[in-house]
Amino acid sequence: MNAITSSLTAIWTSSIGKKIIVAITGAFLVLFLAGHLVGNLLVFVGREAFNDYAYFLHHMVHGAGIWIFRLVMLGALGLHVAATVSLTLQNRAARKPYECQAVIQATPSSRIMILSGLTLLAFFIYHMLHFTARIGNQYNALDRYKETVMNNGEKLVRHDAWQMTVDGFTWWPATFFYVLAMTLLCSHLSHGVSSIFQTLGLRFKKSEGALRLVALAYAFVIWIGFISIPLAIIFGFVKA
């Protein structure tokens, strides 16, 4: 076993190491959510703006960029969930005699961290299969999902991501699952964002209350932003 492997093993087997993994991957995912929301809200601007954004994402670094980022995202999410589950089970085993006191002090959001984390991992996989791999639908096959635009004086046929999104969320089970996942996500964020600062040593007694408010405000903005898209579609405010 070389030095790098030994160091990684030591980090993973220690509770402090796992907390740092949760904090760093959590910070990455928090930043990603903000950027992803800004891009997704272009659905309200219109077909052209949303499809321009989708085309840019799928063609950066000659098409490799989006797949590199997806792998990084999946790795970060997998590490975040695995470390969180391991920490939670470890903490429960350590404080079993004091379980009643621990539950009294825990917030509702922190009590369901494992449930929300595993549900979000399932949602991420479903979301990738639905809109990225496009399994179980005809988003790749039908002309309805192709848009012709002018690019440097030439006609360019590209995937109509806007139409795909509108059609995807007119199916109420997809909208229901999306809203449920976003609700769990924001419950997770309301506790997790302030925990990131605590783990990284950036939360102090004087700033504790302010950081909790920031975490709640961030979670609320993310929740409203993401659920507004499927709800606007299913209720007919955004339609083809």
Secondary structure, DSSP 4 states (H G I P E B T S, - for coil): --HHHHHHHHHHHSHHHHHHHHHHHHHHHHHHHHHHHHHHGGGGT-HHHHHHHHHHHHHGGGGHHHHHHHHHHHHHHHHHHHHHHHHHHHHHHHTGGGHHHHHHHS-HHHHTHHHHHHHHHHHHHHHIIIIIS-TTS-TTTSGGGEEEEEETTEEEEEE-HHHHHHHHTTSHHHHHHHHHHHHHHHHHHHHHHHHHHHHTT---TTTHHHHHHHHHHHHHHHHHHHHHHHHHHHTTSS--
